[in-house]
């Protein structure tokens, strides 16, 4: 039996735990027709919370309704790729510059150089803007009462020129009452930077979905369902341990489930011993795949703030953090605010901060020296 848990970045797990309401609302948005608020939306949340998986699930919902779906990632050139996908064309070679050659005349010191010139190849069809390309695709789809969904993952302000062009085109399509939907996703700070752009005010009216952790009872139920439906057994004690170890974090659910299943090998029963081994392995994997990239992207002072927090076993007092940093409270609060914006920490109560990602404290205690030594300058 294949392992039913899939802790691969960007892959939709067989069961999308705790997102039933989000999926139902998107189904309603497509079924309610043109103008529904859910047809222009964005998804945000910390790393590993399931943003890409939700976009994938939205795509599946649209495909079930015979919609065309185009999924893209907001790196350089994504708008050109969208136009190519919409028109089913590839970018053509427009010109070829041929090299210069040298002819040596045997027996003489004389040589001749000649340029072979160049040739220009006209494209088979002229370039189309996103708006025109999408409009042509929708002309064909709407005759069959079908629509077009475009999803854009990992949105960030560094691609602002292309985002502006896409948003402007999408705004016109919506104003023209075309059967279209657009959903984008990104980390909170990245999405906020995009929404604050003076040209992208249109996107501020998009329906917002902020993903958070899954309630432990739902995690417990999901583990039981997935394990038993795939031919293995687990006691309540094992299910309790698996569920508690995830702390409701979607990526950890897949990670610990994956290792519990893998370590069971030929047996049909997941034991407590196997579970404890799986939890330790999943925690290491979480550090390598989530915590390390998150910390590496921070400034040296942000890292110091986190290391100061890691000295506590629970929520940290912001005044105490400032003392540990040997800074005044106002200076320390600058980095507190930045880390909250980055969704690395949160404030559970006035004057307190805590880690947003599970096991971040443990990871910093074990690897803090490495990250401190490799900190950049302010």
Secondary structure, DSSP 8 states (H G I E B T S, - for coil): --------TT---SS-TT-HHHHHHHHHHHHT-TT-GGGEEEEE-STTSSHHHHHHHHHHHHHHTT-EEEEEE-STTHHHHHHHHHHT------EEE--EEEEE-TTSS-EEEEE--EEE---SS----HHHHHHHHHHHHHTTT--EEEEEES--GGGHHHHHHHHHHHHHHHHTT-SEEEEEEE-HHHHHHHHTSTT-GGGGGSEEEE-----HHHHHHHHHHHHHHTT-EE-HHHHHHHHHHHTT-HHHHHHHHHHHHHHHTT-SEE-HHHHHHHHHHHHHHHIIIIIHHHHHTS-HHHHHHHHHHTTSSS-EEHHHHHHHHTS-HHHHHHHHHHHHHTTSEE-SSTTEEEESSTTHHHHHHHHHHHHHHT----
